[in-house]
């Protein structure tokens, strides 16, 4: 049974509008067992990042375990420390709920105001993108839900509240869902994987929007339908295992 409501973060109606058009948020996860084992086997220390502020982080390079490696790294400049400042930095203690309040809630509010909204997850394989976006695979623990399922719930929660029979200004609404995978140079329709129709990225100059021609679009009416369609699309993804992640999207 899905939890159908999300407690909204204390955010003023106009606060989200002050958010920059593009924000860069970096989420750090703790080292996993494989990384800790590698550190022990190689003698390379696992130095935790230093979170100087909510926007600035300092990363120190681990010293080389022997003099030969040290000299090589000095030549390549690999021993230099790294420091950067972003819009927001999330420490390993950040919860899925906190990530949603920071990113998901403002995005849905922006979308409902008619703005195009995109969450783009970027990072090395195994860094935690899938966990952040979806949560653990086959988990029914609501607390571990990622951005996508939480955005589903919150979107329908807000839309239903806006309906006229609930005292809102809307008489009706429509939500359509499309799932696309870019595999190497190919576009794959995850909701119609056996189609022979060629998918082509085009621009509708009448509305100044980008769309994928021949991509299947499914109308959804509830959170449960959204989850069902997402599950169908996920099962059609092309994945390929490698040393960093056994089920990475390729």
Residue, then its C-alpha position, 0 to 999 in steps of 0.5 A: x500500500x502506497x503512502x498517498x500524502x507527503x507532508x510539505x516542507x515549511x516553504x512560503x508560496x513565493x520562496x521557490x520562485x527565488x531559486x536560480x534557473x539552474x542549481x548544482x547540488x552534490x550529494x555525498x554518500x559514505x564509502x561502501x564495503x568494497x571501497x573500504x576493502x580496497x583502502x585496506x588492501x592497497x594501503x591508500x587511506x580513505x580520507x573523508x571530505x571536509x564540509x566547510x559550509x553548506x556550499x563548500x567542500x574540501x577534498x584532500x588527496x590520499x598520500x601514496x603508499x610508497x615512494x614510487x607511486x608518490x613520485x608518479x602522482x607528483x608528476x601528474x599533479x594528482x596530490x593536489x587538494x580539491x576545493x569547490x563551492x556549489x549551490x548546495x552540498x548534501x552530507x552522507x547523513x542527508x535523508x531521502x526526505x531532505x533531498x526531496x524538500x530541497x530539490x523535488x518540492x520546488x521542482x513540482x511547484x515550478x512545474x505546476x506554474x507552467x515552467x519546464x522542470x528537469x532533474x538531471x542526475x550525473x555522476x560516476x557509476x556506483x555513486x548513488x544516482x539510482x538510490x537518490x532518484x528512485x530508492x532501493x530496488x524492490x523496497x516498500x520502505x516509504x522512508x527510502x523512496x527517492x525523488x521520482x516516487x516522491x514527486x509522483x505522490x506530491x504531484x497528484x497530491x497538489x493536483x487533487x487539491x487544486x480540483x474544483x470539487x476540493x475548493x480549487x480552480x481546476x475542473x480537470x487535469x491530465x498527466x502523461x508519462x513517457x520513458x526514454x532510454x538513450x543507449x549508445x546512439x539509439x533512442x529506446x522507448x521503454x513503454x514500447x520496446x518492440x516498436x519498429x518505429x524510429x524515434x527522432x528528437x524534434x522541436x515543435x516551433x509552435x510551442x518551442x518545446x522539444x519532443x521525441x517523435x513516435x515515443x509512446x505516451x501513457x496517460x496516468x490518473x493516480x499515483x498507483x498507475x504512475x508506479x505501475x508504468x514506471x515499473x514496466x519501463x524499468x523492466x525494459x531498461x538495457x543494463x550492463x554490469x561492470x566493475x563499479x556497478x553490476x546493474x548500470x544503465x548503459 
